[in-house]
Amino acid sequence: MRLFFILCSLSFSTFLHAQKLSTSDTTKEIELELHVGDTMEIGICEGANFKHLDYFRKTRWADTIIPYDTATGEGFYKSFFTTGDFDASELPASFSGAYYEIMGMEVLINKNTGKEMGILYLKATEPNSVIWVDFTEAMQAKEIGLIGQFKK
């Protein structure tokens, strides 16, 4: 699956658009290709918790298990989030510097704004847990990046 910065695939094969990043003196367009199975680094946290990274732990599974394609990540949201119960919280700052594998990615519509949100699902180390990444916002805030991007 190919992505432009910011996650631009609705059907996992169609480009929707490329968005631009604003920096202090310039605007640049960045092309970034990510795939399920790639690894992302958790970056900088300005407080006790990340603003654009959330931690979900499934606490109850429904009787029906909905499978998803583990090679492409397609169907992950429906499989993990549409049944059962969850504990959810903002990701703590202690996760900064850790590496996590991409389990899935998709574009969802924000119910409050009606705008598209590029979402990555990262495989957490705790069983039945996922890190939900609002990709656009997290990249702009340097909360997530490519491996080695946050070297000191």
C-alpha positions in Angstrom: 0.0 0.0 0.0 1.3 3.4 -0.9 0.7 6.5 1.1 1.4 10.1 0.6 2.1 12.2 3.7 -0.7 12.3 5.2 -2.2 8.8 4.9 -4.1 9.0 1.7 -5.7 5.7 0.9 -9.4 5.0 1.4 -9.6 1.6 -0.3 -5.9 0.6 0.4 -5.1 1.2 -3.3 -6.4 4.6 -4.3 -4.6 7.9 -3.8 -6.9 10.5 -2.5 -4.7 13.5 -2.1 -1.3 14.8 -0.8 -1.3 17.2 2.0 1.3 19.8 3.0 3.2 20.4 6.1 3.8 23.9 7.3 7.1 24.7 9.0 8.2 28.0 10.4 9.4 29.4 7.0 8.3 27.0 4.3 5.6 24.6 3.3 6.7 21.3 1.9 5.0 18.3 0.5 6.4 15.0 1.6 5.8 11.7 0.0 6.0 8.8 2.4 5.4 5.1 1.6 4.2 2.9 4.5 3.0 -0.7 4.6 1.4 -3.0 7.1 4.4 -4.6 8.9 6.5 -1.5 8.8 7.8 0.0 12.1 7.1 3.5 13.5 8.9 5.2 16.3 7.0 7.0 19.1 8.4 10.5 19.2 8.3 13.6 21.3 5.7 14.1 24.1 5.2 17.7 25.4 3.4 16.6 28.6 2.3 13.6 30.6 0.5 12.1 27.6 0.5 12.2 23.8 -2.2 14.3 22.3 -2.6 12.4 19.0 -1.8 8.8 20.2 -4.4 6.7 22.1 -4.0 3.4 23.8 -6.9 0.8 23.5 -7.0 -2.5 25.4 -9.8 -4.8 24.6 -11.3 -6.1 27.8 -14.2 -8.2 26.5 -14.7 -10.0 23.3 -18.1 -10.7 21.7 -19.1 -14.2 20.8 -18.5 -13.4 17.1 -14.9 -12.9 16.0 -14.6 -10.8 12.8 -11.4 -11.8 10.9 -9.2 -9.3 9.0 -6.4 -9.6 6.5 -3.2 -9.6 8.5 -1.1 -9.1 5.4 -2.8 -5.8 4.3 -4.5 -4.8 7.6 -7.8 -4.4 5.7 -10.7 -4.9 8.0 -8.7 -4.4 11.2 -11.0 -1.6 12.5 -14.1 -3.7 12.1 -12.4 -6.7 13.6 -11.0 -5.0 16.7 -13.3 -2.1 17.4 -16.9 -3.0 16.5 -17.4 -5.7 19.1 -16.5 -6.0 22.8 -15.4 -3.5 25.4 -12.3 -1.4 25.8 -10.2 0.5 28.2 -9.0 3.6 26.4 -6.5 6.4 27.4 -4.1 8.8 25.9 -0.7 7.2 25.4 1.6 8.0 28.3 4.8 9.9 27.7 6.8 6.8 28.9 6.2 5.3 25.4 8.5 7.9 23.8 11.3 6.3 21.9 9.6 2.9 21.5 9.1 1.1 18.2 5.8 -0.5 17.1 4.7 -2.4 14.0 1.9 -1.1 11.8 -1.1 -3.6 12.0 -3.5 -1.6 9.8 -4.2 1.8 8.3 -7.2 3.5 6.9 -9.0 6.8 6.4 -11.9 7.5 8.7 -14.3 10.4 8.8 -14.1 12.5 12.0 -17.7 12.6 13.4 -17.1 16.1 14.9 -15.6 17.8 11.9 -16.6 15.7 8.9 -13.0 15.7 7.8 -10.9 12.7 6.8 -8.5 11.3 9.4 -5.6 9.1 8.4 -5.3 6.4 11.1 -2.5 4.0 11.8 -3.0 1.0 14.2 0.2 0.0 15.9 0.6 -3.4 17.6 1.2 -2.7 21.3 3.3 -5.1 23.4 0.4 -5.9 25.8 -1.9 -8.6 24.5 -5.2 -7.4 22.9 -3.9 -3.8 22.8 -3.5 -1.3 20.0 -2.1 2.2 19.7 -4.4 4.4 17.6 -2.5 7.1 15.8 -4.1 10.2 14.2 -1.3 10.2 11.6 -1.6 13.7 10.3 -1.7 15.4 13.7 0.9 13.1 15.2 3.4 13.6 12.4 3.0 17.4 12.6 3.4 17.3 16.4 6.5 15.0 16.0 4.7 12.4 18.2 5.4 9.7 15.6 8.0 9.2 12.9 10.2 6.9 11.0 12.8 4.9 12.9 15.8 7.1 13.9 13.9 10.3 13.2 14.2 11.4 16.9 17.8 10.7 17.6 19.2 13.0 20.3 
